[in-house]
């Protein structure tokens, strides 16, 4: 399959190239995040590079799959353009901030009998797999508390910390709670104005799931990247702190297991992205159910949208 990348950041060309090659895809073309972006190092000589998306689609006669990268606020239009040009589209997250935009992408894909998916490479780590296996065994019973925290080294990206890391925090809550969210309260610092830019450097969120409560926190300016998620139920507690899984459940001594990989740094590991892409290719070939790569994407979009809304209303609770 011939693939292209939209919104390629110069420092990530090698990462994407390795991932696509490992997934058995030919990187035929790419374009940068800006119209005047120079060709980045790390691309294969045979990969065509264009200054913009319009030129890419006008010059490339056949593309089977498009990987959408770039800044979060640009991904919706890029994904829609890919689908309108009859290519399967798979996006880094977040790729939109409203359920209307989300349904627009799903409809565009369905009308053209194409696949549309989201990339969540942290779910390919051994540590996350071990956590999921423990949850499937119902070691905790009915979960009543879920927590997620993502701390970023250095300043927040231009679009704000919630836009950068909120999706992953919400996705981890949803994957563990395994039920739909019913209400949300959010506090962003500095506070975001409704329909305005999102320059926040931290966000705290309370999510109600009906029978379970979730708490998420994202923040920039920490001394190093950190990611942590935990779950509690009547049977005990599970805590995944980076690559260290702590298991404290009824009837057995507490145990800690450290894995070769963890939740941090997953955006720079091509083998994790390759695993995501392989499953998306299976979806395009109808070897996996349509929409399976979207997972809880609709709820993630809904939570992101209403996080900004709640914060603009002085952290009022927003029913979902």
C-alpha positions in Angstrom: 0.0 0.0 0.0 1.2 3.5 -0.9 1.1 5.9 2.1 1.6 9.6 2.7 2.1 11.7 5.7 0.3 15.1 6.2 1.8 17.6 8.6 5.2 16.0 9.0 7.4 17.6 11.6 11.0 17.8 10.5 12.3 16.0 13.7 10.0 13.0 13.3 10.7 11.9 9.7 12.9 9.0 10.7 10.4 7.8 13.3 7.5 7.7 10.8 9.7 6.2 8.1 10.7 3.3 10.3 7.2 2.7 11.5 5.7 2.7 8.1 8.4 0.3 6.7 7.9 -2.0 9.7 4.2 -2.1 8.9 4.8 -3.0 5.3 3.8 0.3 3.9 5.6 2.3 1.2 6.0 6.0 2.2 5.4 7.5 -1.2 4.9 11.1 -0.3 4.8 13.6 2.6 4.2 17.3 3.2 5.2 19.4 6.1 3.3 21.4 8.7 4.0 24.7 7.0 3.7 25.7 3.4 7.4 26.7 3.2 8.8 23.8 5.1 12.0 22.4 3.7 12.4 18.7 3.0 13.3 17.0 6.4 16.2 14.7 6.9 15.3 11.0 7.5 13.0 10.5 4.5 14.0 7.9 1.9 15.2 9.4 -1.4 12.2 7.9 -3.3 9.7 9.7 -1.0 8.3 12.7 -2.8 8.1 15.8 -0.6 5.7 18.7 -1.2 5.3 22.1 0.3 1.6 21.7 1.0 -1.3 19.3 1.1 -3.1 20.5 -2.1 0.0 20.0 -4.2 0.6 16.6 -2.7 -2.9 15.3 -3.7 -2.7 17.0 -7.1 0.6 15.3 -8.0 0.1 11.9 -6.4 -2.3 9.9 -8.5 -2.9 7.0 -6.1 -2.5 6.9 -2.4 -4.0 4.1 -0.4 -3.4 5.4 3.2 -2.7 8.8 4.7 -1.2 9.3 8.2 -2.3 12.6 9.6 0.2 14.4 11.9 0.8 18.1 12.5 -0.5 20.3 15.2 -3.9 19.1 16.7 -5.9 22.0 15.3 -4.9 21.1 11.8 -5.7 17.4 11.8 -9.4 17.5 11.2 -9.1 19.4 7.8 -6.2 17.2 6.8 -8.0 14.0 7.6 -11.1 15.2 5.7 -9.0 16.1 2.7 -7.4 12.7 2.7 -10.9 11.0 2.8 -12.2 13.3 0.1 -9.3 12.1 -2.1 -10.3 8.5 -1.5 -7.5 7.5 0.8 -7.9 5.7 4.2 -7.0 8.1 7.0 -5.4 7.4 10.3 -4.7 10.2 12.7 -2.5 11.1 15.6 -4.6 12.2 18.5 -6.4 14.5 19.1 -7.7 15.1 15.6 -10.8 17.2 16.4 -12.5 19.0 19.2 -16.2 18.6 18.5 -18.5 15.6 18.0 -19.8 17.3 14.9 -16.3 17.2 13.3 -15.9 13.6 14.5 -19.2 12.5 12.8 -18.2 14.5 9.6 -15.0 12.3 9.4 -16.9 9.1 10.1 -19.6 9.9 7.5 -17.0 10.9 4.9 -15.2 7.6 5.4 -18.4 5.5 5.3 -19.8 7.2 2.2 -16.6 6.3 0.3 -16.2 2.8 1.9 -12.9 3.9 3.5 -11.4 3.3 6.9 -10.8 6.1 9.4 -8.8 5.5 12.6 -6.9 6.9 15.6 -3.4 6.2 16.8 -2.9 5.3 20.5 0.6 3.8 20.6 0.8 3.7 24.4 -1.7 0.8 24.3 1.0 -1.3 22.6 3.4 -1.3 25.5 4.1 -4.4 27.6 3.2 -2.5 30.7 -0.2 -1.4 29.4 -0.9 -4.9 28.1 -0.2 -6.3 31.6 -2.6 -3.8 33.2 -5.3 -4.7 30.7 -4.8 -8.4 31.4 -5.2 -7.9 35.1 -8.4 -5.9 34.4 -9.8 -8.6 32.2 -9.3 -11.1 35.0 -11.5 -8.8 37.2 -9.0 -8.9 40.0 -10.5 -5.6 41.4 -14.2 -6.5 41.0 -16.4 -3.6 40.0 -14.1 -0.6 39.7 -15.2 2.5 41.5 -12.2 4.8 41.1 -9.8 5.5 38.2 -7.0 8.0 38.1 -4.7 9.2 35.3 -1.8 11.7 35.3 0.5 12.9 32.5 3.3 15.3 33.3 5.3 16.9 30.4 8.9 18.1 30.6 9.4 21.6 29.4 6.7 24.2 28.5 3.3 23.3 27.1 2.9 23.1 23.3 1.5 26.1 21.4 -2.0 24.7 21.5 -2.0 24.1 25.2 -1.4 21.2 27.5 -4.9 19.8 27.4 -4.9 19.7 23.6 -1.6 17.9 23.7 -2.1 15.3 26.4 -5.8 15.4 27.4 -6.8 12.8 24.9 -4.4 10.2 26.3 -5.5 10.9 29.9 -9.2 10.5 28.9 -8.5 7.4 26.8 -6.8 5.7 29.7 -9.7 6.5 32.0 -12.2 5.2 29.5 -10.2 2.0 28.9 -10.2 1.2 32.6 -13.7 2.3 33.6 -15.2 0.5 30.7 -18.4 2.5 30.8 -19.6 5.7 29.2 -19.0 9.1 30.9 -22.0 10.9 32.3 -20.6 14.2 33.6 -17.4 16.3 33.6 -15.9 19.1 35.6 -12.7 20.7 34.4 -10.3 23.4 35.6 -7.6 24.7 33.2 -4.8 27.0 34.1 -4.6 29.6 32.8 -8.4 29.4 32.3 -9.5 28.9 28.7 -12.2 31.2 27.2 -15.0 29.4 25.3 -14.2 29.2 21.6 -10.9 30.9 22.2 -7.3 29.7 21.9 -6.2 26.9 24.2 -3.0 28.1 25.9 -3.4 26.2 29.2 -0.3 24.7 30.9 -2.3 22.3 33.1 -5.7 20.8 33.4 -7.6 18.9 36.2 -10.7 16.9 35.4 -13.3 14.9 37.3 -15.3 12.5 35.2 -18.3 10.6 36.4 -19.0 7.2 34.8 -22.2 6.1 36.7 -21.0 3.8 39.4 -17.4 4.9 39.1 -15.5 8.2 39.4 -12.4 9.2 37.3 -9.8 11.9 38.0 -7.3 13.1 35.4 -4.5 15.6 35.5 -2.2 16.9 32.8 0.5 19.5 33.3 3.6 20.9 31.6 6.8 22.3 33.2 7.7 19.1 35.1 11.4 18.1 35.3 10.8 15.0 33.1 8.0 13.2 31.3 5.8 11.1 33.6 2.6 9.0 33.0 0.6 7.1 35.6 -2.7 5.4 35.8 -4.4 3.5 38.6 -7.7 1.7 39.4 -9.4 0.7 42.6 -12.2 -1.7 43.4 -13.4 -3.8 46.3 -10.9 -6.5 45.3 -7.9 -4.2 45.5 -5.8 -1.7 43.5 -3.7 -1.6 40.4 -1.2 1.2 39.8 0.9 1.6 36.6 3.6 4.2 37.1 5.5 4.5 33.9 6.9 1.0 33.5 6.2 -0.2 37.0 3.0 -2.1 37.7 2.0 -2.4 41.4 -0.6 -5.1 42.2 -2.4 -5.1 45.5 -5.3 -7.4 45.4 -7.2 -9.5 47.9 -5.8 -12.9 48.8 -2.3 -12.5 47.5 0.8 -10.6 48.7 1.4 -7.2 47.1 3.6 -7.4 44.1 5.5 -5.0 41.9 6.6 -5.8 38.3 8.8 -3.6 36.1 8.5 -3.9 32.3 11.0 -3.1 29.6 8.7 -0.4 28.3 6.1 1.9 29.8 3.7 4.7 29.2 6.4 7.4 28.7 8.1 8.2 25.4 5.7 6.1 23.3 5.5 8.9 20.7 9.1 8.2 19.7 9.1 4.4 19.4 8.4 3.3 15.8 7.7 -0.3 16.8 4.6 0.8 18.7 3.3 2.9 15.9 4.0 0.1 13.5 1.8 -2.2 15.5 -1.0 0.3 15.4 -0.6 0.7 11.6 -0.6 -3.0 11.0 -4.0 -3.4 12.7 -5.3 -0.4 10.8 -4.3 -2.0 7.5 -6.2 -5.1 8.6 -9.2 -2.9 9.1 -8.9 -1.5 5.6 -8.8 -5.1 4.3 -11.9 -6.0 6.4 -9.8 -8.4 8.4 -10.9 -6.4 11.5 -14.3 -4.8 12.2 -14.8 -1.4 10.7 -14.1 1.4 13.2 -12.2 -0.9 15.6 -9.2 1.4 15.6 -11.3 4.3 16.8 -11.8 2.7 20.2 -13.3 5.3 22.5 -12.5 8.2 20.2 -16.0 9.7 20.2 -16.0 9.9 24.0 -12.5 11.4 24.0 -13.6 14.1 21.6 -16.7 14.8 23.8 -14.6 15.0 26.9 -12.1 17.4 25.3 -14.8 19.6 24.0 -16.7 19.8 27.3 -13.5 20.3 29.3 -13.0 23.7 27.6 -16.7 24.5 28.1 -16.6 23.5 31.8 -13.5 25.6 32.4 -15.0 28.6 30.7 -18.0 28.3 33.1 -15.8 28.5 36.2 -15.5 24.7 36.4 -19.2 24.0 36.3 -20.3 20.4 36.0 -21.3 19.5 32.4 -23.7 16.6 31.8 -22.6 14.4 28.9 
